[in-house]
Amino acid sequence: MVIKTNFYVSALLDMDNDAIEQLHKWNNINNWGLFFYDTKKGTFNNNYFCTIKNNVSIQLKYSHVFILIVGDRTKNLTHGSCLYCNFYNSWKSECLISKNVDIRSFVDYECENAIESGLDIIVLYNDIVVDRNKCPESIKHRGTHKAMREYKDGLYQWNYNSVYSALGLK
């Protein structure tokens, strides 16, 4: 069995950074040997959305697997849509920089590009249950969906076995 090592991880930094950090922790402690390209949603305010989307395309090109970490706000995210960019001219419905207008959020853009690129898709829910209603429509019924957390011994904790198996390491 060939283990794919380049993983593109998409998550909302302000809501789900703990899940990204947990993936890195497991990778380092357990010597999984995986390489994660991380996105940093919510930190792009001073950049052009079109430039960010171009960088996303490049990172996805070098990835084997797309991981989306789903939290409470993931599905309804609008950040990254040209409609909310400072360089979008609503009078002319065009971008003042690239002339291309993409109304998809960063998350929708990443999901759709992962599908187009033929990447394996893993959806990890930063929760104890898999709730596909929180997932973007484009990957709602694609790939592997697993909860990252569990309720055990009266505590909410990370579910190592669930994530390990989702990544195809088990």
Number of C-alpha atoms within 10 A of each C-alpha: 5 6 12 16 15 18 24 25 23 26 26 23 16 11 16 20 17 13 23 19 11 14 18 16 12 14 16 12 8 9 9 14 12 16 15 20 18 16 22 14 19 13 11 13 12 8 11 16 24 22 12 15 17 11 12 20 17 11 16 22 14 12 22 18 22 27 27 24 25 28 19 17 13 20 18 13 16 17 20 25 20 25 20 14 18 14 17 21 15 11 6 8 13 17 19 13 12 12 13 13 18 17 16 17 21 24 24 23 18 23 22 16 17 23 16 9 16 12 20 18 23 23 27 26 25 24 22 16 15 18 16 16 10 16 24 19 14 12 20 16 11 13 16 17 26 23 22 27 22 18 13 10 7 7 8 12 14 19 17 16 13 17 23 16 12 21 23 13 13 9
